[in-house]
Amino acid sequence: MEKSFEVGYELVQPLTDDLVNKLAVIVGHCDLLREHLKAGSPSAKRVGSIQEIARGMAEELHEYQCRLAEWTRSEGMQKRGAG
C-alpha cells in the first residue's frame, strides 16, 4: 500500500505543479487585462472575480502539496525508524 501511495504522489506532484503554474498565468493575464478596463466596470469586476478564484485555487493546491509532502516525509521517517 505504501509503495502505491509513493507512485501516486509521484504522479500527482507534477500535475499540481503544472496547475499552480497555469493558475499563475491566469492571474497575471487578469492583471494585464484589468489595466485596460475602466475601474469599477462590470468587465473589470468579472476579471477581478476570475482572478480571485484563480488565486484561491492556487492557494488550495499549494496547501495540498505541502500537506502531501509533509505526509510523505513522515511516512519515510516512520519506515526508516521501523527498520
C-alpha positions in Angstrom: 0.0 0.0 0.0 2.8 2.4 0.9 4.5 1.8 -2.5 1.3 2.6 -4.4 1.0 5.8 -2.4 4.5 6.8 -3.3 3.8 6.1 -7.0 0.6 8.1 -6.7 2.4 11.0 -5.1 5.0 11.0 -8.0 2.1 11.2 -10.5 0.1 13.9 -8.6 3.0 16.2 -7.8 3.9 17.2 -11.4 0.1 17.7 -12.1 -0.4 20.0 -9.1 2.8 21.9 -10.0 1.5 22.4 -13.6 -1.9 23.5 -12.4 -0.4 26.1 -10.0 1.8 27.4 -12.8 -1.2 27.7 -15.2 -3.3 29.5 -12.5 -0.4 31.9 -12.0 -0.6 32.7 -15.7 -4.3 33.3 -15.5 -3.8 35.7 -12.5 -1.1 37.5 -14.5 -3.3 37.9 -17.6 -6.1 39.2 -15.3 -3.7 41.9 -14.0 -2.8 42.9 -17.6 -6.5 42.9 -18.7 -7.6 45.0 -15.8 -5.2 47.7 -16.7 -7.1 48.2 -20.0 -10.6 48.1 -18.4 -12.4 51.0 -16.7 -12.2 50.7 -12.9 -15.5 49.6 -11.5 -16.9 48.5 -14.8 -18.8 45.2 -15.0 -16.0 43.7 -17.1 -13.3 44.8 -14.6 -15.4 43.2 -11.8 -15.7 39.9 -13.7 -12.0 39.9 -14.4 -11.4 40.6 -10.7 -13.7 37.7 -9.7 -11.8 35.3 -12.1 -8.5 36.5 -10.6 -9.7 35.9 -7.1 -10.9 32.4 -7.9 -7.6 31.5 -9.7 -5.6 32.8 -6.7 -7.8 30.8 -4.3 -7.4 27.6 -6.3 -3.6 28.1 -6.5 -3.5 28.6 -2.7 -5.6 25.5 -2.1 -3.4 23.4 -4.4 -0.2 24.8 -2.7 -1.6 23.8 0.7 -2.5 20.4 -0.6 1.1 20.0 -2.0 2.5 21.0 1.4 0.3 18.5 3.3 1.1 15.8 0.9 4.8 16.4 1.0 4.7 16.5 4.8 2.8 13.3 4.9 5.3 11.5 2.6 8.2 12.8 4.7 6.6 11.5 7.9 5.9 8.1 6.2 9.5 7.9 5.0 10.8 8.7 8.5 8.5 6.0 10.0 9.8 3.5 7.5 13.4 4.3 8.4 12.7 4.2 12.1 10.9 0.9 11.9 13.7 -0.9 10.1 
